[in-house]
Amino acid sequence: MDNITALGGDVYEIDTKMAGYTGITAGYLILGDRPCLVETGTSTSAPVVRDALASLGVGPEDLATVVVTHIHLDHAGGVGDIARFFPSAQIVVHEKGARHLADPSRLMASARMVWGDKLDTLFGELSPTEAERIVALGDTGAIDLGNGRTLNSHYSPGHAKHHVGLIDSATGDLYVGDAAGVYLPETGDLRPATPPPDFDLQTALDSIALFEALGPQRLLFSHYGPVDAVQETLGRSAEELRVWVDLTRQAHAEGMDLDHAVAMVRDRTKDRYRALEAAGGEDGAAEQLELLSGAPSNVAGILHWLNRVSP
């Protein structure tokens, strides 16, 4: 299938084709003795993911584990559907997200407030998962991949209070979710993801420092794909956070409303991203950047944090 890429170490990247786009959101299959899917993508992507797993030889009873880095709908919106397609799989999530997978009503209501009518086309509806199938992670945890191989989870809030990073004991791959930002392989752009309501600068920087300390061999971005330049990329993640926070803090100090703050930050950061250099970017890369790490969402998240720490 054209949406599967072998990454070595029995790891396969699956383009979940969010809302029909390519290169937006990746899921990853670790194909060991106990096959594990990292990130489901959206609800509307679930059939795409199921078919990709089938083509890799993983049938309905073969998938052992589904783990999500956090419960935002582009990462975990398909959990309920995938759980139904693979009835033997355990569903693994941080303890702060577990209840929302069992009963998604509050999560879906808040998502609808943010996205409105776009919700259905972008994400679809997160279906509930039976509570007894959900495994809740604390600050650390280990997922058995079989043959002594484990996927070790590390609590990494900052982007979201229910976020974990996951490192594979066999490959050194670190699944970074959104805690290191959004990476566009076409342009090499890396942009922070700082949506409300959970963003906190120090917590976000601490999560990146934790990722550095884990000594990963490679970063696997949910948006999007593998990156070998680990230290350089994590350093850039921290730098981008500081740039966006400094600019938003300036707008906040000047009493700008959200729209003006967004316009100012967008204008002053545009030279940092190749995707934005030409109108329309490369292959819609500018559109991808705005969809995944939109300036309004990022600035709103930073303002929310600033109002909490320095009202």
C-alpha positions as CSV (number, residue, x, y, z in Angstrom):
1,M,0.0,0.0,0.0
2,D,1.2,3.5,-0.8
3,N,0.6,4.8,2.7
4,I,3.0,2.4,4.5
5,T,6.7,3.1,4.9
6,A,9.1,0.6,6.4
7,L,11.5,2.4,8.9
8,G,13.6,-0.6,10.0
9,G,13.5,-2.4,13.3
10,D,10.1,-3.9,12.4
11,V,8.6,-0.3,12.6
12,Y,6.2,0.8,9.9
13,E,4.9,4.4,9.4
14,I,1.3,4.5,8.3
15,D,-0.1,7.7,6.7
16,T,-3.6,7.8,8.3
17,K,-4.8,10.2,5.6
18,M,-6.5,12.6,8.0
19,A,-9.4,14.3,6.2
20,G,-8.0,12.9,3.0
21,Y,-4.7,14.7,3.2
22,T,-1.4,12.9,2.9
23,G,1.5,13.6,5.2
24,I,-0.5,15.1,8.0
25,T,-0.8,12.5,10.7
26,A,1.2,9.3,11.1
27,G,0.5,6.2,13.0
28,Y,3.2,3.6,13.6
29,L,3.0,-0.2,13.8
30,I,5.7,-2.0,15.8
31,L,5.5,-5.5,14.3
32,G,7.0,-7.8,17.0
33,D,5.6,-10.8,18.8
34,R,3.0,-8.5,20.4
35,P,2.2,-6.0,17.6
36,C,1.6,-2.5,18.9
37,L,0.0,0.5,17.1
38,V,1.2,3.9,18.3
39,E,-1.4,6.6,17.5
40,T,-4.7,5.7,15.7
41,G,-5.2,8.9,13.8
42,T,-8.8,10.2,13.6
43,S,-12.1,8.3,13.7
44,T,-12.5,8.8,9.9
45,S,-9.0,7.4,9.4
46,A,-9.7,4.1,11.3
47,P,-10.6,2.1,8.2
48,V,-7.4,3.3,6.5
49,V,-5.3,2.1,9.5
50,R,-7.2,-1.2,9.7
51,D,-6.4,-1.9,6.1
52,A,-2.8,-0.9,6.5
53,L,-2.4,-3.3,9.4
54,A,-4.1,-6.1,7.4
55,S,-1.7,-5.6,4.6
56,L,1.2,-6.1,7.1
57,G,-0.4,-9.3,8.3
58,V,-2.0,-8.0,11.4
59,G,-5.6,-9.3,11.5
60,P,-8.5,-8.6,13.9
61,E,-7.1,-10.9,16.7
62,D,-3.4,-10.1,16.2
63,L,-3.0,-6.6,17.5
64,A,-1.9,-6.7,21.2
65,T,-1.7,-3.1,22.1
66,V,-2.9,0.4,20.9
67,V,-1.1,3.3,22.6
68,V,-1.7,7.0,22.1
69,T,0.7,9.8,23.1
70,H,-2.3,11.9,24.1
71,I,-6.1,12.1,23.5
72,H,-6.3,15.0,21.0
73,L,-8.6,13.8,18.2
74,D,-5.9,13.8,15.5
75,H,-3.9,11.2,17.6
76,A,-6.6,9.3,19.4
77,G,-9.9,10.0,17.7
78,G,-9.9,6.6,16.1
79,V,-9.3,4.7,19.4
80,G,-12.9,3.5,19.8
81,D,-13.1,2.3,16.2
82,I,-9.7,0.6,16.2
83,A,-10.7,-1.1,19.5
84,R,-13.8,-2.4,17.8
85,F,-11.8,-3.6,14.8
86,F,-9.2,-5.3,17.0
87,P,-11.1,-6.8,20.0
88,S,-8.1,-8.4,21.7
89,A,-6.0,-5.2,21.9
90,Q,-5.4,-3.3,25.1
91,I,-5.7,0.4,24.9
92,V,-2.9,2.3,26.6
93,V,-3.1,6.0,27.6
94,H,-1.9,8.3,30.4
95,E,-4.2,8.2,33.4
96,K,-5.3,11.8,32.9
97,G,-6.8,10.8,29.5
98,A,-8.2,7.4,30.3
99,R,-11.7,8.5,31.4
100,H,-12.1,10.5,28.2
101,L,-11.6,7.4,26.1
102,A,-14.2,5.5,28.1
103,D,-16.6,8.4,28.0
104,P,-15.7,10.9,25.2
105,S,-18.8,13.1,25.7
106,R,-16.9,16.0,27.4
107,L,-14.0,15.8,25.1
108,M,-16.2,15.8,22.0
109,A,-18.3,18.7,23.3
110,S,-15.2,20.9,23.9
111,A,-13.7,19.9,20.5
112,R,-17.0,20.9,18.8
113,M,-16.8,24.3,20.6
114,V,-13.3,24.8,19.1
115,W,-13.8,23.4,15.6
116,G,-17.5,23.8,14.9
117,D,-18.7,22.3,11.7
118,K,-15.1,21.5,10.7
119,L,-15.0,18.8,13.4
120,D,-16.9,16.2,11.3
121,T,-14.7,16.5,8.2
122,L,-11.4,16.8,10.0
123,F,-11.8,14.3,12.8
124,G,-15.1,12.6,13.0
125,E,-16.5,11.3,16.3
126,L,-14.4,9.5,19.0
127,S,-16.3,6.4,20.0
128,P,-16.2,5.1,23.6
129,T,-13.9,2.2,24.6
130,E,-14.9,-0.3,27.2
131,A,-13.2,0.8,30.5
132,E,-11.9,-2.7,31.2
133,R,-9.7,-2.6,28.1
134,I,-8.0,0.6,29.0
135,V,-4.6,0.6,30.7
136,A,-3.8,3.9,32.4
137,L,-0.2,5.0,32.6
138,G,1.4,7.0,35.5
139,D,4.6,9.0,35.2
140,T,6.3,6.0,33.7
141,G,5.2,2.7,32.3
142,A,6.2,-0.2,30.1
143,I,4.3,-1.8,27.3
144,D,5.4,-5.4,26.5
145,L,6.2,-5.8,22.8
146,G,7.3,-9.4,23.2
147,N,10.8,-11.1,23.2
148,G,12.0,-8.8,26.0
149,R,11.3,-5.6,23.9
150,T,9.4,-2.9,25.6
151,L,8.0,0.5,24.8
152,N,8.6,2.7,27.8
153,S,6.4,5.7,28.5
154,H,7.5,8.9,30.1
155,Y,5.0,11.6,31.2
156,S,5.6,14.7,29.2
157,P,3.0,17.4,29.7
158,G,3.4,20.9,28.5
159,H,1.5,20.5,25.2
160,A,-1.3,18.6,27.1
161,K,-1.6,17.3,30.6
162,H,-2.3,13.8,29.3
163,H,0.8,13.5,27.1
164,V,3.4,10.8,27.1
165,G,6.6,10.2,25.1
166,L,7.4,6.6,24.2
167,I,10.8,5.0,23.7
168,D,11.4,1.6,22.1
169,S,14.0,-0.4,24.0
170,A,15.1,-2.2,20.8
171,T,15.5,0.7,18.3
172,G,15.9,3.8,20.5
173,D,13.0,5.4,18.6
174,L,11.2,8.1,20.6
175,Y,7.6,8.7,19.7
176,V,7.3,12.4,20.6
177,G,3.6,13.0,19.9
178,D,3.2,16.8,19.9
179,A,5.6,17.6,22.8
180,A,8.4,18.5,20.4
181,G,6.2,20.4,18.0
182,V,5.1,19.7,14.4
183,Y,7.7,18.7,11.8
184,L,7.2,19.1,8.1
185,P,9.5,16.7,6.2
186,E,9.0,18.5,2.9
187,T,10.5,21.7,4.1
188,G,12.3,20.8,7.3
189,D,10.1,23.2,9.2
190,L,9.6,22.7,12.9
191,R,6.9,24.7,14.7
192,P,5.6,24.5,18.3
193,A,2.2,23.2,19.2
194,T,0.9,25.2,22.1
195,P,-2.9,25.0,22.1
196,P,-5.1,25.9,25.1
197,P,-5.8,24.9,27.8
198,D,-2.8,23.0,29.0
199,F,0.3,24.8,27.6
200,D,2.9,25.7,30.1
201,L,6.3,26.9,29.0
202,Q,8.5,25.5,31.7
203,T,6.6,22.2,31.7
204,A,7.0,22.0,27.9
205,L,10.8,22.8,28.1
206,D,11.1,20.2,30.8
207,S,9.5,17.6,28.6
208,I,12.0,18.4,25.8
209,A,14.9,18.2,28.3
210,L,13.5,14.8,29.4
211,F,13.4,13.6,25.8
212,E,17.1,14.7,25.4
213,A,18.1,12.8,28.6
214,L,16.5,9.6,27.2
215,G,19.2,9.6,24.5
216,P,16.9,8.5,21.6
217,Q,18.4,7.3,18.3
218,R,15.6,8.8,16.3
219,L,12.5,10.9,16.7
220,L,9.2,9.7,15.3
221,F,6.8,12.6,14.9
222,S,3.1,12.1,14.7
223,H,3.2,15.1,12.5
224,Y,5.2,13.9,10.6
225,G,7.7,11.1,10.2
226,P,11.2,10.1,11.3
227,V,14.0,12.5,12.1
228,D,17.6,11.3,12.7
229,A,19.1,14.7,13.9
230,V,17.9,14.2,17.5
231,Q,19.7,16.7,19.6
232,E,19.6,19.4,16.9
233,T,15.8,18.9,16.4
234,L,15.0,18.9,20.2
235,G,17.2,22.1,20.5
236,R,15.2,23.7,17.8
237,S,11.9,22.6,19.5
238,A,12.9,24.5,22.6
239,E,14.1,27.5,20.6
240,E,10.8,27.7,18.7
241,L,8.8,27.6,22.0
242,R,10.8,30.5,23.4
243,V,10.4,32.6,20.2
244,W,6.6,32.2,20.2
245,V,6.3,32.8,23.9
246,D,8.5,35.9,23.8
247,L,6.5,37.4,20.9
248,T,3.1,36.6,22.5
249,R,4.3,38.0,25.8
250,Q,5.1,41.2,24.0
251,A,1.6,41.4,22.5
252,H,0.1,40.6,25.9
253,A,2.1,43.4,27.5
254,E,0.9,45.8,24.9
255,G,-2.7,44.8,25.6
256,M,-3.4,43.3,22.2
257,D,-6.5,41.2,21.7
258,L,-6.2,37.7,20.3
259,D,-6.6,38.7,16.6
260,H,-4.0,41.4,16.8
261,A,-1.6,39.2,18.8
262,V,-2.0,36.4,16.2
263,A,-1.3,38.8,13.3
264,M,1.8,40.2,15.0
265,V,3.2,36.8,15.9
266,R,2.4,35.4,12.5
267,D,4.2,38.3,10.8
268,R,7.3,38.1,13.0
269,T,7.7,34.3,12.7
270,K,6.9,33.8,9.1
271,D,10.6,34.0,8.0
272,R,11.4,31.0,10.3
273,Y,9.4,28.6,8.1
274,R,10.2,27.7,4.5
275,A,6.6,26.5,4.0
276,L,5.5,30.1,4.4
277,E,8.1,31.7,2.1
278,A,6.0,31.4,-1.0
279,A,2.3,32.0,-1.1
280,G,0.7,28.6,-0.8
281,G,4.1,27.0,0.1
282,E,5.3,23.7,-1.3
283,D,2.6,21.2,-2.0
284,G,0.2,23.0,0.3
285,A,2.9,22.8,3.1
286,A,1.7,26.2,4.4
287,E,-1.8,24.9,4.7
288,Q,-0.5,21.8,6.6
289,L,1.4,24.0,9.0
290,E,-1.7,26.1,9.7
291,L,-3.9,23.1,10.1
292,L,-1.6,21.3,12.6
293,S,0.0,24.2,14.4
294,G,-2.2,27.2,13.6
295,A,-1.0,30.6,14.8
296,P,-4.5,31.3,16.4
297,S,-4.4,28.1,18.4
298,N,-0.7,28.5,19.4
299,V,-1.1,32.2,20.4
300,A,-4.4,31.4,22.3
301,G,-2.7,28.7,24.2
302,I,0.2,30.9,25.2
303,L,-2.1,33.8,26.2
304,H,-4.1,31.4,28.3
305,W,-0.9,30.4,30.1
306,L,0.2,34.1,30.4
307,N,-3.1,35.1,32.0
308,R,-2.7,32.3,34.5
309,V,0.9,33.1,35.5
310,S,0.8,36.9,35.1
311,P,-2.8,38.2,34.8
